[in-house]
Amino acid sequence: MTEIPTLSTGRLILRPFNLNDAARVRELAGEREVAATTANIPHPYEERMAEEWIATHEDAFENGTSITLAIALLSDGSFIGGISLALNAAHHSAELGYWIGKPYWSQGYCTEAASEMLRYSFEILGLNRVQARHMTKNPASGRVMEKIGMSHEGVLRQSLSRFGVFEDAAIFSILKDEYRAR
C-alpha cells in the first residue's frame, strides 16, 4: 500500500484525516451518546486526544494494520464521522468500524460509507472476509450491517466493558463470494 486512499460515494468523500479535523472530532466523537455506542472512543474527549489519534493513522496504514478515513459530505466537505478497517493480512480479513456524529444520525450516511468500505475491501484489497461488531444496545448499527449485506453470526456475551458496564456485542460478517453475489 502506498498512500491512504480517498474514496467517494454519491453524497460522501472518505478521505485521510488531517490535523484540521481534530477540533471537529473532539466535538462530534466527544458527545457521550456517540462514545457510548463504541468500544474505543474516549469520554470525556480531552484536548490533544484527537491530534494524537490522527497522528497514528499513517503508520498504521504503512504497516498494513489499519485504514482509517474521515467521512465528509461531498457537497461542502463538512466532516461528519470516521470509518476504519482493522486489517489481518494473514487471514485476508478485516474488522469494519465506524461512527457518525449525532447531528448526522438516521440519514443513511453510515450505510453509504460502510458500503463503500466493503467495495474497497473486496475489490481493491482482495480480502476474503469483513466482520463488524455492535453493542446490542445499539440496534441502529446492526441495521447498517444488515443493509450492506452482512450476516448475523452471534452474540459475544458481555465481551465489552464500557463506562463500567459489561455489554453484549453482536457480530456480523460478509464473505467475498457473498459480496460478489449481491
N, C-alpha and C positions, 0 to 999 in steps of 0.2 A: 504494500500500500504506500502510495506516495504522499498525498495530501488529503486532509479531511474533506469529504465530498460536500457539495451543495446539491440538494435535490429540490424539486418543486412539484406542486400539485395544482389543481385548479384555483385554489384560494391561498395556498401556503408556500413558503420557502423554508426549507430545512437547511440550515447553514451552520458553519462552525461558530461557536460562541466567541465573543471578544470581550475585552475588559469593559467596554462601554455598556455591556449588558448587565454588569454587576448590580447596579442600583435597582434595576427592574427585577432581577432575580430575587434580591432581598425583599422587595415589595410583594411580588406575587407568590413566591415559594414560602415566604415568611409568614403568610397567613396560616393560622393554626388549622383551619379547615382543609387546606391543601397539604400541609405537612402531616396531618393525621391520617391521610389516605395513602401514605408512602412508608416504606421501610427505613429510608435513609435521610430524608430532608430534615435538617435540624430545626428545632423550635425552642426558644426564640432563635431567629436567624441573625446572628450578630455581625457587626461591622467586620469586614475583611474576609468573611467566610466565602462569599461568592467569588471574590477575586482568587482566593486560594484554590477553590474548586475548579474554576475555569482554567487556571494555570496547569492543572493535571491532564487536560484533555489531549493536548498534542502528543505528549509522551505515551499516554495510554494507546492512542491511535498508532503511533510509530511502533510500539511494542506488540501490536496486534491483540491487545486485551479488551479494548472497547472503542466504540464510536459514539460520541455524544454530540448531539446537534440541538441548536436553538430552533424553536418553532416561531415563525414570524408570519404576519399577514402579508400576502403578496401585494395587496392593494396599497399599503402605506408603510410596510416594513416594521410595524409595531410588534415587539416581542411579546409572546403570549404563553410560552412554556418550553419544555425540554423533552427530548426523546433520546433513548440510547439503546445500544446493543452491547451486552457483555459477551464477548466472544470466547468460544472454546474451540480453538483450531484443531486440537487433537480429535475432537468428536464432530467437527464440521457443524457446530451448532452455536446458538446464541440465546441469551435471555433478553427479551424486549422489556424496557421500562419507559414510563412516560409520566408527565404531569402537565396540567394546564392550569393557568391562573383562574381563580374563581370567576372574574367577570366574563370569562370566555367559555364557561361550562355550558353544556347542553346545546351546542351549536354545530356539532359534528366535526370540530377541528381535530380532536384526538383520534377519531376513527380515520380521518383523512391522512393524518401524519403517520399513524401506525400502519395503514395500508401501504403507503409509500416505502416505509422501512422494510416491510415484508418483501416488496418487489426488489428492493436493493439487496436484501439478504439472499434471496434465491437467484435472481438474475445476474447480479454483479458479483457478489461474494461467493456464490455457488454453495451456500450452506445446504444441509440436508434437513435440519430441524430448527425451529424457533419456538421457544416457550415463553410464557409470561405468567406472573402470579398477581393476584389481587387479594386484598383483605376481604373476607366475606361480608364485612360491614359496609363495603363499598361496591354494591352491585353494578353501578354505572360503569365501572372499569371492566367488569366481566362482560357487560353488553358490548363494549368496544371490541373485546377479544372475539366474541361470537360474530360480530358484524364483519370482521376481517377474515373469518373462516377458521378460526381456531376451535379445537375440540376440548371440552372439559375432561380432564383426566382424573381429578380427585381433589380432596381437601387435605391439606397438611395441617393437622390439628395443633393449635397453639404453637405454631412454628415461629412466630414473630413476637417480640416483646416491644410494645410501643407505648410510651408515656406511662410505663408501669403496669400495663395490661397485656396479657397474653392474647394474641389474635390468631384466628384461623386464617389460612391462606388457600384460596382455590388456585389450582394450576391448570393451565391451558397450553395446548401446543398445536402446531401445524407442521406437516412434513412437506418437502419439496414436491413430491408427487401429488399430494392433495392440493397444494397451491396451484400447480400446473393444470389440474383437472377442473379448477374453478373457471 
